Amino acid sequence: MSLEREVKETKAYNCVECGICTASCPVSRVNPDFSPRLMVEKLLLGSGMEIFSDRELWSCLTCRTCSVRCPSQVDYNEFTRAARVKARKAGFEGVDTHAGVLRSIMELQAKGFRPKAATWLDGGLKTAKQGHDFYFVGCLPYFDVVFTNIELKSTSIARSAVRLMNLAGIRPVVSENERCCGHDFYWSGNHEGFEKLAAFNLKLISGSKAKRVILTCPEGYHMFSEAYKARFGKLGFEVVHLTDVLLEKVKKGKLKLGRPSSALAEETLKVTLQDACRMGRMMGKTEEMRELLRLIPGVELVEMPRNRADAVCCGSSEWVSCTLCNKQIQLERLAESRDTGAKLLVTACPKCRIHLTCALYDKDRPIKIDIEDITSLLMDAAENGSGKGGKRRA
């Protein structure tokens, strides 16, 4: 099974073996057996089957750090994705985390399983059956079930998102029929599964008459913005991350922010920001979140040394191959966030929040820092800014 076309498309032949990719790779810094350069070299000098059967193919986080820094413009991210598609067809796959539960959920949805994805809605939230804005919730309801062991509720992000939109005058469409965006299938080589999920979501959104899709997940944002368009062409609606919408509303005075509850007891709440790979390196969206944080009264943003395009991945991807190597990456990132003096680590990615909280959850770990999604922090600030006063959303 040949990868010749993929090698040409990803410019793998341009590799000059300079080693910048390996020196930049968060996995290579912990696991000496893994190297982006060597994976390309194995294919160029050997056979596709040698790559397909190599377990290190699944160690790549697809964080795009190597691709961004490569002086020869080799797209290692796409090279890895293409190799995984062929590997899966040849009968090789990565090792699923969490006993494969999350992959099973995606497979059921791709086969037509009808989820009840909107059971998290409470009576105080205003939504619509059809309208201009469609809020794509993603897999947050399923994360609630899988990650009870680390006492994490992801649907709180979804509720905060709808509350924020309501405060800003938006009544979004929320559908209990949406499926997973297909991100994990796409990056783990199950292209057929990705296409089924994507096609279903596009049909659903088209039927809602929505002209804009709002997401709180960088992975879904990247999939709709790039992968969906690459596969299906023009979508017929705008794709935005919630932070874009909220920043515009705050600037126009249509959403007022007050001091969040966590900043009431002290003069300044120091926070630092974890840039999600899909949001930063892949979509170039780094400043909107920072601008929003600076607009929250009582909040001071302190940067980690590695930020924006140089930010370190949260250490796990596609629910595949979570090892001691991944935990080490996460713990080093948590230590970096703690050393800024921040009391709160903020992220706009639900998965970053899960992975970093999981690493932090061991009570014997010496690192102490709270982790919160930016949506929940903004909700707290918006409730206080509107005069309603609110409890901080977990």
C-alpha positions as CSV (number, residue, x, y, z in Angstrom):
1,M,0.0,0.0,0.0
2,S,1.7,3.2,-1.2
3,L,1.9,6.6,0.3
4,E,3.5,8.2,-2.8
5,R,0.8,10.7,-3.4
6,E,0.6,11.7,0.2
7,V,4.4,12.1,0.3
8,K,4.2,14.6,-2.6
9,E,1.3,16.5,-1.2
10,T,2.9,16.9,2.3
11,K,6.3,17.8,0.8
12,A,7.9,15.0,2.7
13,Y,10.6,14.7,0.0
14,N,11.8,18.2,1.1
15,C,13.0,16.9,4.4
16,V,16.6,17.8,4.9
17,E,17.0,16.0,8.2
18,C,17.8,19.2,10.1
19,G,16.1,17.8,13.3
20,I,14.1,21.0,14.1
21,C,10.9,19.0,14.1
22,T,12.3,16.5,16.6
23,A,13.7,19.3,18.8
24,S,10.4,21.0,18.8
25,C,8.2,18.0,19.3
26,P,6.8,17.7,22.9
27,V,6.6,13.9,22.6
28,S,10.2,13.6,21.4
29,R,11.4,15.6,24.4
30,V,10.0,12.9,26.7
31,N,10.1,9.8,24.5
32,P,13.4,9.4,22.6
33,D,12.0,6.6,20.5
34,F,9.7,9.0,18.7
35,S,10.8,11.5,16.0
36,P,8.8,13.2,13.2
37,R,12.0,13.2,11.1
38,L,12.6,9.5,11.6
39,M,9.0,8.6,10.7
40,V,9.4,10.4,7.4
41,E,12.8,8.8,6.8
42,K,11.4,5.3,7.5
43,L,8.9,5.8,4.7
44,L,11.2,7.4,2.2
45,L,13.9,4.6,2.7
46,G,11.6,1.7,3.5
47,S,8.0,0.7,2.9
48,G,4.6,1.9,3.8
49,M,3.9,-1.3,5.8
50,E,6.9,-0.5,8.1
51,I,5.2,2.8,9.0
52,F,1.7,1.3,9.3
53,S,2.8,-1.3,11.8
54,D,4.9,1.2,13.9
55,R,3.2,1.9,17.2
56,E,5.0,5.3,17.3
57,L,2.7,6.4,14.4
58,W,0.0,6.9,17.1
59,S,2.3,8.8,19.5
60,C,2.1,12.0,17.4
61,L,-0.2,14.5,19.1
62,T,-1.0,16.2,15.7
63,C,-0.3,19.5,17.5
64,R,1.4,21.0,14.4
65,T,4.4,22.4,16.2
66,C,6.8,20.6,13.9
67,S,4.9,21.6,10.7
68,V,4.9,25.3,11.8
69,R,8.6,25.3,12.5
70,C,9.8,23.1,9.6
71,P,12.1,25.2,7.3
72,S,11.3,22.9,4.4
73,Q,7.6,23.3,4.9
74,V,6.9,19.6,5.4
75,D,3.3,19.2,6.5
76,Y,4.0,16.4,9.1
77,N,0.5,16.7,10.6
78,E,-1.1,15.8,7.3
79,F,1.5,13.2,6.6
80,T,0.6,11.5,9.9
81,R,-3.1,11.7,9.2
82,A,-2.7,10.2,5.8
83,A,-0.5,7.4,7.1
84,R,-3.1,6.6,9.7
85,V,-5.8,6.3,7.1
86,K,-3.7,3.8,5.2
87,A,-2.6,2.0,8.4
88,R,-6.2,1.5,9.5
89,K,-7.1,0.0,6.1
90,A,-4.1,-2.3,6.5
91,G,-5.5,-3.5,9.9
92,F,-3.4,-1.4,12.3
93,E,-4.8,1.1,14.8
94,G,-3.8,3.0,17.9
95,V,-4.6,1.9,21.5
96,D,-7.8,3.5,22.6
97,T,-7.9,5.3,26.0
98,H,-10.8,4.9,28.5
99,A,-11.4,1.4,27.3
100,G,-12.6,2.6,23.9
101,V,-15.8,4.1,25.3
102,L,-15.5,7.4,23.5
103,R,-14.7,5.7,20.2
104,S,-17.7,3.4,20.6
105,I,-20.0,6.4,21.1
106,M,-18.7,8.0,17.9
107,E,-19.1,4.7,16.0
108,L,-22.7,4.4,17.2
109,Q,-23.5,7.9,16.1
110,A,-21.9,7.3,12.6
111,K,-24.2,4.3,12.3
112,G,-27.3,6.3,13.0
113,F,-27.7,6.1,16.7
114,R,-29.9,9.0,17.9
115,P,-28.3,10.7,20.9
116,K,-30.1,12.8,23.5
117,A,-27.5,15.5,23.4
118,A,-29.7,18.3,24.8
119,T,-30.7,16.8,28.1
120,W,-28.3,19.2,29.8
121,L,-30.5,22.2,29.1
122,D,-32.3,23.7,32.0
123,G,-35.6,25.7,32.1
124,G,-33.9,29.1,32.3
125,L,-32.1,28.8,29.0
126,K,-33.7,30.3,25.9
127,T,-33.2,28.3,22.7
128,A,-34.9,28.0,19.3
129,K,-35.9,25.3,16.8
130,Q,-34.8,27.4,13.9
131,G,-32.9,30.6,13.6
132,H,-29.8,32.6,12.6
133,D,-27.4,31.0,15.1
134,F,-26.8,27.3,15.7
135,Y,-24.9,26.4,18.8
136,F,-22.9,23.2,18.1
137,V,-22.4,21.6,21.5
138,G,-20.2,18.7,20.5
139,C,-19.3,15.8,22.8
140,L,-19.7,17.7,26.1
141,P,-22.6,15.6,27.3
142,Y,-20.7,12.4,26.8
143,F,-17.6,13.8,28.6
144,D,-19.8,14.2,31.7
145,V,-20.4,10.4,31.8
146,V,-16.8,9.3,31.1
147,F,-15.0,11.7,33.4
148,T,-16.9,11.5,36.7
149,N,-13.8,9.9,38.2
150,I,-12.1,13.4,38.1
151,E,-15.3,15.2,39.2
152,L,-15.5,17.2,36.0
153,K,-18.7,18.4,34.4
154,S,-18.3,19.5,30.9
155,T,-22.0,20.4,30.2
156,S,-21.5,23.4,32.6
157,I,-19.6,24.9,29.6
158,A,-22.6,24.4,27.3
159,R,-25.0,25.9,29.8
160,S,-22.7,28.9,30.4
161,A,-22.4,29.4,26.6
162,V,-26.2,29.5,26.1
163,R,-26.6,31.9,29.1
164,L,-23.9,34.2,27.7
165,M,-25.6,34.2,24.3
166,N,-29.0,34.9,26.0
167,L,-27.5,37.8,27.9
168,A,-26.1,39.1,24.6
169,G,-29.5,38.9,22.9
170,I,-28.9,35.6,21.1
171,R,-31.4,32.8,21.2
172,P,-29.5,29.9,19.5
173,V,-30.7,26.7,17.9
174,V,-29.7,23.7,20.0
175,S,-30.5,20.3,18.6
176,E,-30.5,17.0,20.5
177,N,-29.9,15.3,17.1
178,E,-26.4,16.6,16.4
179,R,-23.5,14.1,16.2
180,C,-19.8,14.3,17.1
181,C,-18.0,16.6,14.7
182,G,-15.8,13.7,13.6
183,H,-12.5,15.2,14.8
184,D,-11.2,12.1,16.4
185,F,-12.1,9.9,13.5
186,Y,-10.5,12.3,11.1
187,W,-7.1,12.4,12.9
188,S,-7.1,8.7,13.9
189,G,-7.5,7.5,10.3
190,N,-11.3,6.6,10.2
191,H,-12.1,8.9,7.2
192,E,-15.3,7.0,6.4
193,G,-16.6,7.6,9.9
194,F,-15.7,11.2,9.8
195,E,-17.5,11.7,6.5
196,K,-20.7,10.1,7.8
197,L,-20.7,12.3,11.0
198,A,-19.9,15.4,9.0
199,A,-22.6,14.8,6.4
200,F,-25.2,14.3,9.1
201,N,-24.3,17.5,10.9
202,L,-24.3,19.5,7.7
203,K,-27.8,18.3,6.8
204,L,-29.1,19.0,10.3
205,I,-27.7,22.5,10.4
206,S,-29.1,23.2,6.9
207,G,-32.5,22.2,8.1
208,S,-32.3,24.6,11.0
209,K,-31.9,27.6,8.5
210,A,-28.9,28.8,10.5
211,K,-26.5,31.3,8.9
212,R,-23.9,31.0,11.6
213,V,-22.6,28.1,13.7
214,I,-21.1,28.9,17.1
215,L,-18.8,26.5,18.8
216,T,-17.1,26.3,22.2
217,C,-14.7,23.6,21.1
218,P,-11.5,24.4,19.1
219,E,-11.5,21.0,17.6
220,G,-15.1,21.4,16.3
221,Y,-14.2,24.9,15.2
222,H,-11.2,23.6,13.2
223,M,-13.2,20.7,11.7
224,F,-16.1,22.9,10.4
225,S,-13.7,25.7,9.2
226,E,-11.2,23.5,7.4
227,A,-11.9,19.7,7.2
228,Y,-15.7,20.1,6.4
229,K,-14.9,22.7,3.7
230,A,-12.1,20.6,2.2
231,R,-14.4,17.6,1.9
232,F,-17.8,19.2,1.2
233,G,-17.0,22.6,-0.3
234,K,-18.8,25.8,0.6
235,L,-20.9,25.2,3.8
236,G,-23.5,27.9,3.4
237,F,-23.0,29.3,6.9
238,E,-20.4,31.2,8.9
239,V,-18.3,29.3,11.5
240,V,-17.2,31.1,14.6
241,H,-15.9,30.3,18.1
242,L,-17.9,31.7,20.9
243,T,-15.1,34.0,22.0
244,D,-15.4,35.9,18.7
245,V,-19.1,36.5,19.3
246,L,-18.6,37.6,22.9
247,L,-15.7,39.9,22.2
248,E,-17.8,41.7,19.6
249,K,-20.8,42.0,22.1
250,V,-18.6,43.3,24.9
251,K,-17.0,45.9,22.7
252,K,-20.4,47.1,21.5
253,G,-21.7,47.3,25.1
254,K,-24.3,44.6,24.5
255,L,-22.7,42.3,27.1
256,K,-21.3,43.8,30.4
257,L,-18.6,42.1,32.4
258,G,-18.1,42.6,36.1
259,R,-15.6,41.1,38.6
260,P,-15.9,37.3,38.6
261,S,-16.7,35.7,42.0
262,S,-13.1,34.4,42.3
263,A,-11.8,38.0,42.1
264,L,-14.1,39.5,44.7
265,A,-12.0,38.5,47.7
266,E,-8.8,39.9,46.3
267,E,-7.6,42.9,44.4
268,T,-6.5,41.0,41.4
269,L,-7.1,37.5,40.1
270,K,-4.0,36.4,38.1
271,V,-4.8,34.0,35.3
272,T,-2.7,32.3,32.6
273,L,-3.9,30.9,29.3
274,Q,-3.5,27.5,27.7
275,D,-3.6,28.0,23.9
276,A,-5.3,25.0,22.3
277,C,-3.4,23.6,19.3
278,R,-6.5,23.7,17.0
279,M,-7.2,27.2,18.0
280,G,-3.7,28.7,17.9
281,R,-1.4,26.9,15.5
282,M,-4.1,25.6,13.2
283,M,-6.5,28.5,13.1
284,G,-4.3,31.4,14.1
285,K,-6.8,32.5,16.8
286,T,-4.8,33.6,19.8
287,E,-5.6,37.3,20.5
288,E,-9.4,37.2,20.9
289,M,-9.3,35.2,24.1
290,R,-6.5,37.4,25.6
291,E,-8.5,40.5,24.7
292,L,-11.6,39.1,26.4
293,L,-9.6,38.2,29.6
294,R,-8.2,41.7,29.8
295,L,-11.7,43.2,29.6
296,I,-12.8,41.3,32.7
297,P,-12.5,43.7,35.8
298,G,-10.1,42.4,38.4
299,V,-8.4,39.9,36.1
300,E,-4.8,40.1,35.2
301,L,-3.4,37.9,32.4
302,V,0.2,36.6,33.0
303,E,1.7,34.7,30.1
304,M,3.6,31.4,30.3
305,P,7.0,31.5,28.5
306,R,5.7,29.3,25.8
307,N,2.5,30.8,24.4
308,R,0.5,31.4,21.3
309,A,2.1,29.6,18.3
310,D,4.8,28.3,20.7
311,A,2.3,27.0,23.3
312,V,2.8,23.4,24.4
313,C,0.0,20.9,23.6
314,C,-2.1,19.6,26.5
315,G,-0.5,16.2,25.9
316,S,-3.2,14.0,24.5
317,S,-5.2,13.8,21.3
318,E,-8.0,11.7,19.7
319,W,-8.4,9.6,22.8
320,V,-5.5,7.4,21.6
321,S,-2.2,6.4,23.3
322,C,-2.3,8.1,26.7
323,T,0.9,7.0,28.3
324,L,3.4,8.1,31.0
325,C,4.9,10.2,28.2
326,N,1.7,12.2,27.8
327,K,1.3,12.6,31.6
328,Q,4.9,14.0,31.7
329,I,4.0,16.6,29.0
330,Q,0.9,17.6,31.0
331,L,2.7,17.9,34.3
332,E,5.5,20.0,32.8
333,R,2.9,22.3,31.3
334,L,1.0,22.6,34.6
335,A,4.3,23.4,36.4
336,E,4.9,26.1,33.8
337,S,1.5,27.6,34.4
338,R,2.0,27.5,38.2
339,D,5.3,29.2,37.9
340,T,3.7,32.3,36.4
341,G,2.1,33.0,39.8
342,A,-1.4,32.6,38.4
343,K,-4.1,31.1,40.5
344,L,-6.2,30.0,37.6
345,L,-5.3,28.3,34.3
346,V,-7.8,29.2,31.6
347,T,-8.4,27.4,28.4
348,A,-11.0,27.6,25.6
349,C,-10.8,23.9,24.9
350,P,-12.9,21.3,26.8
351,K,-10.4,18.6,26.1
352,C,-7.4,20.7,27.3
353,R,-9.4,21.1,30.6
354,I,-10.0,17.4,30.8
355,H,-6.4,16.3,30.1
356,L,-4.8,18.8,32.4
357,T,-7.3,18.2,35.2
358,C,-6.7,14.5,34.9
359,A,-3.0,15.0,35.3
360,L,-3.6,17.3,38.2
361,Y,-6.1,15.0,39.9
362,D,-3.6,12.8,41.7
363,K,-3.7,14.3,45.2
364,D,0.0,13.6,45.7
365,R,1.0,15.9,42.8
366,P,2.9,18.9,44.1
367,I,1.3,21.3,41.5
368,K,-1.7,23.3,42.8
369,I,-3.6,25.5,40.3
370,D,-7.3,25.7,39.4
371,I,-8.3,25.0,35.8
372,E,-11.4,26.6,34.1
373,D,-12.9,27.0,30.7
374,I,-13.0,30.6,29.5
375,T,-16.7,30.3,28.9
376,S,-17.4,29.6,32.5
377,L,-15.2,32.4,33.7
378,L,-16.9,34.8,31.3
379,M,-20.3,33.6,32.5
380,D,-19.4,34.4,36.1
381,A,-18.2,37.9,35.1
382,A,-21.3,38.5,32.9
383,E,-23.7,37.6,35.6
384,N,-22.0,40.0,38.0
385,G,-21.8,42.6,35.3
386,S,-25.5,42.4,34.6
387,G,-26.3,42.9,38.2
388,K,-27.7,39.4,38.7
389,G,-24.8,38.2,40.7
390,G,-23.9,34.6,40.1
391,K,-22.2,31.6,41.5
392,R,-19.0,30.6,39.8
393,R,-19.6,27.9,37.2
394,A,-17.4,24.9,37.6
